[in-house]
Amino acid sequence: MLDAAAAAAVTATADRPPVERRRRLSQAALAVANQKVGRAYSPIVIAGAVRLADFLLLSFVGIALYFGYVVRLSGFHWEYIAAIFGMTALAVVCFQAADIYEVQVFRGQLRQMTRMVSAWAFVFLLFIGASFFAKLGGEVSRLWLSAFFFIGLAALIVERLFLRAMVRGWARDGRLDRRTIIVGSDQNGEKLVEALKSQDDSDIDVLGVFDDRNDNRALETCAGSPKLGKVDDIVEFARRTRVDLVLFALPISAETRILEMLKKLWVLPVDIRLSAHTNKLRFRPRSYSYLGKVPTLDVFEAPITDWDMVMKSLFDHVVGAIILLFALPVMALVALAIKLDSPGPVLFRQKRFGFNNERIDVFKFRSLYHHQADPTASKVVTKDDPRVTRVGRFIRKTSLDELPQLFNVVFKSNLSLVGPRPHAVQGKLQSRLFDEAVDGYFARHRVKPGITGWAQINGWRGEIDNEEKIQKRVEFDLYYIENWSVLFDLYILLKTPLALMTKSENAY
């Protein structure tokens, strides 16, 4: 492990801010960016979790009442269990039909309660009617059925009151808002902001507007929302604070301007839409997505969101914990070999680019001599590099030096098992930073980086000494982002050991 003195030295070096180009934001933009904002919660995931909670809660009430009363009198019958599950499933369907699985409805009280009572009563009327026509009415305990209705309803009401308090708390913290910036600070932008702000129960939080123009067409405020800067400032702004949606107020006829702006903004992990509220050309309603009543055209969508994000997180933590458990003996042997081979700590931390360009500390086994440590990776490790120890040469070739990153996955959650490999913040191709060498380089940071990835199992790992190598990495990383699935992650993970053995010619 890191000894105290070495850890302090490495941390001090690693925490120095990297030398890179960062745009200077306006005071208005900085004021907004510096506001404390929590991580966003997905309304789709919340609604799905409430559906599951309703099903489990009602099933528990029905089964508990059945075992507590009916079984003691007449014995156990599977038909009751099937009926309970059928009624609870039907209740969830009826609640969905009554539109009470919306986050905006969760915030209220009277509307969701009346709809819920009506839907729950309909389920029981349907069950009673079906029992009557099937001539099963005498076999169903009336006391159990009545208790199931009233206690189930009471449990739902208590659950909804608790949910209402939680949702309102999340809303106050801004976790349910879609933090939105508008591109276009003119009359079109003003009309768009007014339309968004005039809607009741809207989850759109307009942070401000951006516009490149400095003439009288560009307004300093649009319907009370300030102009925060130019379009070039949006990327830096979105890396300092949470932005969920970029909405263009420009007309479709401004095609050239829009395309130029999109070339700069598509690298961000946000939804990008084109407002259609002022366009005279109208498409079929199904062509639009709507922000309340404001029609928009989708341009780019943030990758891996909602339930996909939940599935990927579960995959990372469950599979990552299993791999870590099996890897611990190997890691212990590697740590012992490093300690015996050269003086210094076993682990070191390195600053790398994480999701949306945030700086993260990545753990690795030390493969260089301690006095020649390079936490910012300002100098690329090359073939026969004298800084690499004997053990370091082996663990770099086999990628065993990456195993401590499992701690990043399981405990710190700033890495995934599979994703674009996180490059060092000072990673360079000759004298140029990687983002200078490849257009759209930062688009690979629209998802969380990974220990292994699609580029790595296809041989694009190790030293980067020409443009093709970094371009191919970016190309494969972008393919992975656009085609992600849990099965794709599993395939890459299973292929990784073979790739490490057969495609390691660039790893020194």
C-alpha positions, 0 to 999 in steps of 0.5 A, a space after each residue: 500500500 501507499 506509505 505515508 510520505 510517498 502518498 503525500 508526495 504523489 498526491 501533492 503532485 497529482 493534485 496540481 492543476 494540469 496545464 490546459 486551455 480553459 475558456 474564461 467564463 463571464 461573471 454571470 455564467 460563473 455565478 450560475 455554474 457555482 450554484 450547488 446542484 445535486 445529481 439528477 434523478 430520472 423521472 422514468 426510473 422513479 416511476 418504474 420504482 414506484 410501480 414495483 413498490 406498489 406491486 410488492 406492497 399490495 402483494 405483501 398485504 394480500 398474502 399477509 392477510 391470507 396467511 393470518 386469517 384464511 389459512 388458519 380456517 380453511 387451509 392453504 390454497 394456491 388459487 388465493 395466491 394467484 388471485 392476489 398477484 393477479 389483482 395487484 398486477 391489475 391494480 398497477 395497470 389501472 394506476 398507469 391508465 389513471 396517469 398517477 405514475 408521473 413525477 408531477 402527480 407525485 408532488 400533488 395530493 388530492 389528484 393522485 389520491 382520488 385517482 388511486 382510490 377509484 382505480 383500486 375500487 375498480 380492481 375489486 369490482 372487477 374481481 367480484 364480478 369475475 368471481 360471480 360469473 365464475 360461480 366462485 363467490 362462495 369460496 372467497 372469504 368476504 372478510 379477507 376481501 374487505 380487509 385486503 381492500 381497506 388495509 391495501 388502500 391505507 398502505 397505498 395512501 401512507 406510501 404516497 404521502 411518504 413519496 410526496 415528501 421525498 419528491 418535494 424534497 428532490 424538487 427543492 434540491 433541483 434533482 428533478 429539474 431539467 437544467 436547460 440552456 437556450 442557444 439564441 438570444 433574440 426574439 425567437 429565444 425570448 418567445 421560447 423562454 416565455 413559452 417554457 416558463 408559462 407552463 404549469 408543473 414544468 420541470 424545465 429550469 432555464 439557466 440562461 441563454 448563449 449567443 455569438 452575436 454582439 450586435 443589437 439582435 442579441 438581447 442581454 436577457 430573454 424573458 428574465 433569463 440572462 445572457 451567459 456568454 457565447 456558444 464556445 463557452 457552453 462546453 466549459 459551462 457544462 463541465 462546471 455545472 450540471 446541464 441536462 438539455 441544450 435547446 436551440 431557439 434558432 429557426 431551421 433555416 439557419 442550417 449553417 449556423 446550427 451545424 457549426 454550433 453542433 460541431 462544438 456541442 455534440 461532445 457533451 453528455 446532454 440532450 440537444 434539441 431544436 425548438 420548432 415553436 416559431 417554425 412555419 414549416 410543420 411536420 407530423 405531430 409524431 415527428 416532434 418531442 414535446 417539452 410541455 406544449 413546446 414542440 422540439 426536434 431531437 438532434 442528439 440524445 445523452 447516451 446511457 440514461 434512465 434504466 440503461 444507467 441503472 443496468 450498467 451500474 448494477 453490472 459494474 457493482 455486482 460483476 466488479 465485486 465478483 471479479 475483485 473477490 477472485 482477483 485479490 490473491 493475484 493482487 496480493 502476489 503482485 503487491 509482494 513482487 513490487 515491494 521486493 523488486 524496488 523501494 517505494 509504495 505498491 500503489 500510486 494515484 494518477 489524475 485522469 479524465 472521467 465522465 464529462 471531463 471531470 478529473 478523477 484519481 485512478 489507482 494503479 500498481 506502481 510500475 515505474 521506479 518511485 523516484 521517477 514517478 510521473 503522476 500526470 503522465 506528461 512523458 509517455 512510457 516507451 519501449 525499453 523505458 529505463 523508468 520501468 521496473 522489472 516487475 513493472 514491465 511484466 504487469 504493464 504487458 499483461 495489464 495487471 497494473 490496472 487491477 486496483 482500478 476495481 476499487 474505483 469501480 466497486 467503491 468510488 463508482 467513478 469508473 466502469 468495468 467497460 468503457 473508453 479507457 481514461 487517458 491521463 490529463 496530460 496525455 500527448 501525441 508528440 507535443 499536442 494534447 490528445 484533443 488537439 490531435 483528434 476532432 471530437 476527442 472529448 465525445 468519448 467522455 460522454 460516458 463513464 470511462 472503463 477498465 477495459 473497452 472496445 478499443 482495447 480488445 481490438 488492439 488499440 492499447 499501450 503507447 500512442 506515438 502516431 495519429 492513427 493510434 489515437 484516432 482509432 481509439 476514439 473511433 472505437 470508443 464512439 462506436 461503443 458509446 453509440 451501440 452500448 448494451 449490457 450484452 456488449 459489455 459482457 462480450 468485451 469483458 469476456 474477450 479481454 483476457 484473450 486480447 491481453 494475451 494476443 494483442 499486447 504489442 503496443 503495451 510497454 
